[in-house]
Amino acid sequence: MTTTRILDGEIIPTRLDDIRVYEGVLTRRMMAFVIDYLLVALMMIPFAILVFVFGIVTLGFGWALFSVLFPAVALTYVWNTMGGPNQATVGMRMMDIRLERLDGQRIDGLLAIVHTVLFWAGNVLLTPLILLATLFLERKRTVHDLLLGTVVTRADR
């Protein structure tokens, strides 16, 4: 998909070229993160109960699932929300932001998962320094956005 369109001989840029779609994205992105992980923590409660009961039934062997419970719930959440038709998690929708690809294609579940895994891997390796990149990169992108060709924009503009 092209990044511009031609109308009556005039080149019209897409909305991703408009600087207004990036205003306030950093603050909204941080708030969306907090909301999303509160939701993931709440969703873990019923799954933790199931794993606990499964551990009792299997004489303790099932409790090993606790080690993968948070990543499994979080990645399932991201797959179904950010990889869905809205291209945004619940927290992102509450903050009126969405993840978009620079080539104009839709975000699918796999790209949403890779985006999240790269975010966490980058935070493990670079701690908060990964967030400093947003101050210097164009369109307020993070390192994992840069690697995947994605950008977070305001959905209301």
N, C-alpha and C positions, 0 to 999 in steps of 0.2 A: 504494500500500500504506500502511496506517495505521501510526502509530508506537506505538499501544497496542492492546491487545485487551481485550475484556470477558469475564470468566469469573464466572458466578453473580452478576452485578450489580456486580462489583468491577473497577475499571480496573487492568489489569496493564501496566506499562511494558515495552517491548522491552529486549533486552540492551544496546542502544546507550545507554540511559539509566542503566545501571549503571556507576558510576565505576571499578569493579574492572577493566573491560575496557580501561582506558587506562593502567593502572599499568605503568611501565617501557617504555612504547611508544617514547619518544624514543631511549633507548639502543639498543633492539632495532632501531629503524628505521635508525640510523646503521650498526650492524653489518651489517644486511641490505644496505645500500648498498655497503659495502666488498666483501662476498661476491659480490654480483651483478656488480659491475664487474670483479672478478677473473675471474669466469666469462666475461663478455663478452670480456675480453682474451684468454683462452684460446681462445674460439670464433673470434676473429679470425685466429688463426694459419693454419688451413687456407684460409680465404677470402683471406688476404693472399698465400698461395702461388699460389692460382688467379689472382688479379689480376696477380701478377708474371709468370706464364707467359703469360697473355693479353696483357700488355704486350709481351712478346718477340715473340709471334705477330703483333701489330698494329704492330710497329716503334715501340713506345713510346707509341702513342696510348691503349692500354688502361690505362696507369699512371695516367691521370686518375681512374680509379675509386678510387684510394687516398684521394682527398679526401672521398669519401662512405662509405668502408668502415665506419668506427666507428659513425656514426649509423645506417647501414643494419642492421648486425648488432645493435646495441643495441635499436633500435626493433622489429626482428623478434622478438628475445628477449622484450621487454616485451609485445608483442602476444600471443605464444603462452603466456606464463606468467601475467602479471597479468590478461590478458584471457581466460584460460581458466577452467575450472571451479573451481579452487582460489582464484581471485582474489588470487593472491600469486605473486611471483617465487620462484625457488629459495632465494635468501637470506632472503626474508620467511618462507617455510615453515620454514627452519632456525631462525629466531628466533621462530617461533610467532606471527606477526602476519599480518594480511590487510587488503586495502583493501575498504571497503564503502561503498555509497551510503546516504545518509540516508533516501532514500525506500524502501529495502528492495529495489530492483531489483538485478539482477546487473551486474557490471562487464563490459563487452564490450571487444573489442580496440581499437576506436576511442577509447573513453573512457580506456583504459590509455595509449594513445599520446598523447592530449591532456594527460593528467596528467603524463607524463614530459616532454613538450615545454615545458609551463608551468613545471615544476620547473627545467629548464635555463635557460629564458628568464629566470625570476625570479632565478636565481643569477648570470646574466650582468649583469643590470641592478642588482640589489641586493646582490650578493656574499653574504656570510654573514648579512646582516641578515634575509633571508627565513626563516632558521631561528630567529631571535629571536621571531618571531610565535608559535611554539609555546608560549612561556612565558606569553603573554597571552591567546591565543584559547581558547575553550572546547574541551574534548575533545582538547587538545594538537594542534590542527590547524595545518597550514601554510597559507600564503596560497593556494597552488594547490588545496589541499583545500577551502578556503573557497569559492573561485570555482566549483568543480565539484560541490559538495555531497557530498563524500566524506569519509571518516574512516578512519584506520588503527586497528585494534583488535587485542587479543590474541585469537588463534584458540583458545587453550586455556581460555578462560573463557566 
